Amino acid sequence: MFATRDEDAALDIVQDAMLKLTERYADKPVEELPLLFARILQNTIHDHFRRQKVRNTWTTLLSALGKGDDKDEEFDPLETLQAKSDSNAVEDPARQLEQAQVLRLIEQAMARLPARQREAFLLRYWEELDVAEAAAAMGCSEGSVKTHCSRAVQALAAMLEAKGLKP
C-alpha cells in the first residue's frame, strides 16, 4: 500500500478514517458502513499523500537553506534560520546574507497572501492539522480549507519562483 512501508502512517490513516466514519455516519444502517468506510479511507489516503507532497516541497526548499550540523528530527528550517541570524556563531558571511535574504523573501511572500489563505496554509502545513481540524479552527467548511491551501501553495510557489527561489 505504501511504497516506503511506513506502518505508523498507515495505521494513523486507518484510524483517522475510522474516526471520520463514526463521527459522521454513526446513524447510517450497518449495511452501508463498509462502502462508506472504503470511500472515507480512500479520501484520507489521498489527503495524506497530497499533504505529504506539499510538505515535502516546502521542507526541501527550506531545509536546503538552513542545513544544520545536527540531524535533528524536529528540524524547523524557519526557526533554525532565525536562530542562526540571532546567534553570535561565526559563519560564512555570504551564506548568512543569503539565508537572511531567503528568509525575508519567504516572510514577504507569506505576508502577501490573503489572510484566509495564509491561515489555512499555516494551520495545515506548519501546525500539521488535518482538514477537519483546520476547518474547525477557521470556522469554515473543509472544502474551503482545501481551496485556500491550494491557492496559497500556488501563490507562494509563483511568488518565490519569480524571485528566483526554486525547490
N, C-alpha and C positions, 0 to 999 in steps of 0.2 A: 504494500500500500504506500509506504513512504520510502523514497529512494535511499535516504540516509538511515533508515531504521531507527528513527527517533521515537522509541516506545513511549517515553514520557509525554511527548507532544500528542501522539496518537491517543493515549489514554485521556489526556486533557480534552481533546476534541470530542471524543465519545461522551465524556462526562458533560461537557457543555451542551451537546446535542440532547442528551437525556434530560438535563435541567430545562432546556427550552421546551421540550415535549411536555414535561409535567407542568410547567408554569403556564403554558398557553393552551394545551389541549387536554387537560385532565377531564373535561366534561364530555369528550368525544367517546363514541362507542368503541369498545375494545377491538373490534374487527378493523377499525380504521387506523389504529395506532401503528402497526408495522409499516404501512405505506407512508404515514406522516413522519415516522422516525427516519425512514430511509431518505426522504426528501430533506428533512432538517439536517441530518448527518452530512448529506452531500453539500448543502449550502454552507455548513460550518467548516467543512474541509476546504471549500473554495475560499471562504473568508480567511481562513488560516493562511493559505498559500498566497493570497493576494496581499494580506498584511505583511507576511514574511518577505515578499518580493520588494515591497516599498521600503520596509525597514532595512533590508539588506542594501538597497540602493543608497539610502542616506547614511547608513553605517559605513559602507565602503568609502563614500565620499568624505565623510568626516574623519574616519579613522586614518585615512591617507594623510590627512592634515595634521593629526596630533599623535602619531605613533609614539608611544612611550616606551621606556626601557622595561617597565614591568608589564607582565602579561596578565593583568587583572581582568577577571571575567566580567566584572561590573564596570568596565571602561566606559565612561561617558565622554565622548570627544569634546563637547562644548565645555563641560566642567574642566577637563584637562587643559584645553586651550586657555581658558580663563585663568586657571591656577598657574599655568606656566607664565602667562603675561603678568601675573601679580607677584611671582616669586623673584628672588634675587639670584636664582641659579644662572650660571654662566652658560650661555647657549649661543650658537651661531647667530649673529645679529640679522643676517639676511633671512634666515629661517624664521626668526622671531617676527620680523616685519611681515613676511609672507603669511604667517599664521594669523597675525593680528588683522591683516587686510582681509583674509578669507573669513574670519570670524565676523568682522564688520559687514562684509557682503551678505553673509547668511542672516545676520540680525536685521539688516536693512530689507532683505527680501521678505523675511517673516513679518516685519512691520508693515510692509506694503500690501500684504494680504488683507482682504476684508475680514473683519473681526470674527464672523462665524466660521470662515474657512480656517483661520489661524487657530481658533478654539478647537475645532474638530480635529485638525491635524495634530495639535499638541496632545489632546486627550487620547487619541488613537495610537500615535506612534511614539510619543515620548513618555506618556503616562501608561501606555500599553493597556488601555481599557478596550473591552470589546465593543462592538457596535451598539449593543443594548445599553451597556453602562454609559457610553458616551452620550447616547440619545437621552438617557435619564438625566445625566448631568447638565446637558444643554437644554432640556425641556422641549425636545423636538422628536420627530419620528426617526426610526433607524434609516429609512431611505434618505432623509435629509442629511444625516451624518455621512452616509456613503457619498452622496453628491458633493457635500462640502469638502470631504477629504480628497476625492478625486480631482476636484477643481484646484484645491490647494497644491497638490502634488504637481499637477501640470503647470500651474503658475510659477511655483518655486523652481521647477526644473528649467522653465523658459527664462526666468529672470537670472538664474545662476549661469546658464549656458550663454546668455547674452553678455555676461561679464567675464566669460572665458573659463568658468568652472565646469568641469565635466566629471561624472563619476568614474 
